[in-house]
Structures are given as C-alpha cells and as structure tokens.
Amino acid sequence: MRGAMRRPQPEEPGPGQESVWDYPRPPAVAPTDAHVCVWFAGQLIADTRAAIRVMETSHPPSFYLPRADIDTSALVQVARRTFCEFKGEAAYADLVVGEQRSPLACWWYLEPTPGYEALRDTMTFYPSRVERATVDGEQVRSSEGDFYGGWITSKVTGPFKGAPGTMWW
C-alpha cells in the first residue's frame, strides 16, 4: 500500500539491553541510581545519582536530573514554551559558560501533569547541545533530529524515533 505508515523492525536486544520498542505509550517514569553527568564548555554542569528516566515507545530514554544537582547559574531561561500531551507545558533555557552559549540546551516541565509529578524540580538536556553527557561513565549519543532529545547508550536498542522519515512511527 503506497504511503502507508510501516512500523520498523525492532532490533533484538542483547544481554543487559532493552528495546525502546518495549517502552509504553504514554511514557513510563522510573527513578534510576545511574551516575549521570553533563558537561559544557569544560565545566561540570550536572552530577547526580538520583535521575529519573522517561521511557516512551520508539524513543531513547531521557534522563531528568534533580534541579539541586545542576549548576543552574549556567542556565539562562528563555521565552520558548512547548506542550507535551502527556507531561504538560515545558520551559527552556540556554546553557551559558563564559563566552560559550548553547541555545535551548535544556528543558523542564513547569507543572507536570498527573502521573508525571516525579518530574517536578527536574531538568533534562539535549545531548547534542552539551559538550558531553554520560550515564555510568558511558558517553551518551544523541538521537537524530532535535525534537526528542533522547539519550542513547549501549543499554538500549532501536531503531530510534527522531531521524527524518520517523515522524509517524
């Protein structure tokens, strides 16, 4: 059938891996004690063992970090707002260290909707807009495109939503 949406074939997870195609929709929220760090312009911006993973079908997970574990002096809030049908209204900030600036590098939910209250007072970063992000010492790869901001590690298999042609998965 021409023009019909076809679900991609999920990659088979290996030992210790999970498939993003096994994640639910609406997204699941789960605490993790993984050691999560974010750097920008040579400066450690975030360092936590109290992150929250958000996992949604076909999306690499996003790691939301407690605001208390982020150097918020490096964030400059901007006017941009978006709306997630599940989590609510999101606010954004640029990351600024010295003369270096990364526009719209992080976001958070102003008043998370019911079911997502665990995201209150947390923030997440686009891995593509920071110098480096790690989970348990492993460098994170960013998902293709700039819409989802997923964190890809060796523990997840795809294919991942975000690349051109994946909008209707």
C-alpha positions in Angstrom: 0.0 0.0 0.0 1.6 3.2 -1.1 2.1 5.9 1.6 1.1 3.7 4.5 3.0 4.0 7.7 5.1 0.9 8.4 6.4 0.2 11.9 10.1 -0.5 11.7 11.5 -3.9 12.7 12.9 -3.6 16.3 16.5 -4.6 16.8 16.9 -7.6 19.0 18.2 -6.6 22.5 21.3 -8.4 23.7 22.2 -9.3 27.3 21.7 -6.3 29.6 19.9 -4.3 26.9 16.3 -3.1 26.5 14.4 -2.3 23.3 12.8 1.1 23.1 10.0 -0.7 21.3 9.1 -2.4 24.6 8.6 1.0 26.3 5.0 2.0 26.8 2.9 4.9 25.4 2.1 7.0 27.3 5.6 7.2 28.7 6.8 5.5 31.8 8.7 7.3 34.5 11.2 5.5 36.7 13.9 6.5 39.1 17.5 5.4 38.5 20.6 5.4 40.6 22.8 5.5 37.5 25.6 8.1 37.7 24.5 10.8 35.3 26.8 13.8 34.4 26.6 16.7 31.9 29.5 19.0 30.9 29.5 22.1 28.8 32.5 24.4 27.9 34.8 22.3 30.1 32.5 22.8 33.2 30.6 20.1 35.0 27.0 21.3 34.9 25.2 18.4 36.5 26.2 15.3 38.5 23.6 13.0 40.1 22.7 9.5 41.2 19.0 10.5 41.5 17.9 10.9 37.9 14.5 9.9 36.6 14.2 8.1 33.2 11.3 8.8 30.9 10.8 5.9 28.5 8.3 6.1 25.6 7.8 3.7 22.7 10.4 4.1 20.0 12.2 7.0 21.8 15.6 6.7 23.5 15.1 7.4 27.2 15.6 10.9 28.5 17.3 11.4 31.9 15.7 14.1 34.1 18.1 15.4 36.8 17.2 17.0 40.1 17.5 20.8 39.9 19.5 20.6 43.2 22.2 18.6 41.3 22.5 21.1 38.4 24.6 24.2 38.3 21.7 26.5 37.5 23.9 29.5 37.4 24.9 28.3 33.9 21.3 28.4 32.7 19.5 31.4 31.2 15.8 30.8 30.9 14.3 31.8 27.5 10.7 32.6 26.4 10.2 29.3 24.5 7.4 27.0 25.6 6.2 23.7 24.2 3.4 21.3 25.2 3.7 17.6 25.7 0.3 15.8 25.5 1.5 13.6 28.5 3.8 15.7 30.6 2.4 19.2 30.2 4.0 22.6 29.4 7.8 22.7 29.1 10.1 25.7 29.6 13.6 26.0 28.2 17.0 27.5 29.0 20.2 28.3 27.1 23.4 26.9 28.7 26.0 29.7 29.1 29.5 29.3 30.3 31.9 32.3 29.8 31.6 33.3 26.1 30.1 29.9 25.0 26.3 29.6 24.7 24.2 26.6 23.7 20.7 27.7 22.8 17.7 25.7 24.1 20.1 23.2 25.7 17.7 22.1 28.5 14.0 21.9 29.4 11.7 21.1 32.3 8.0 20.8 33.0 6.6 23.8 34.8 3.7 21.9 36.4 3.9 18.2 35.4 0.5 16.7 34.7 -0.9 13.9 36.9 1.2 10.7 36.6 4.3 12.8 35.9 4.7 14.6 39.2 8.1 12.9 39.7 9.4 15.3 37.1 8.7 18.3 39.3 12.0 20.1 40.1 13.9 18.2 37.5 15.5 19.2 34.2 16.9 17.4 31.2 19.4 18.3 28.5 19.7 17.7 24.8 22.8 15.5 24.5 23.5 17.2 21.1 23.7 20.6 22.7 26.1 19.9 25.5 29.8 19.1 25.4 29.3 15.7 26.9 26.7 13.7 28.8 27.4 10.3 30.5 25.5 7.6 32.1 27.6 5.4 34.4 30.7 6.7 32.6 29.5 5.9 29.1 29.3 8.8 26.7 25.7 9.3 25.5 24.9 9.6 21.9 22.1 11.9 20.9 19.1 10.8 18.9 18.8 12.1 15.4 16.9 15.3 14.9 16.3 17.9 17.6 12.7 17.1 18.7 13.1 14.3 21.2 16.4 14.8 23.0 16.8 11.1 23.8 19.9 9.7 25.5 21.3 6.7 23.6 23.7 4.3 25.4 24.8 0.8 24.8 21.9 -0.4 27.0 19.2 0.5 24.5 18.4 -0.8 21.0 16.3 0.9 18.3 15.6 1.9 15.7 15.0 5.2 17.4 12.4 7.8 16.5 13.7 11.3 15.6 15.5 10.8 12.3 13.9 12.0 9.0 11.0 9.8 8.0 10.2 8.6 11.5 7.7 11.2 12.5 4.7 8.9 12.1 6.0 5.8 13.8 
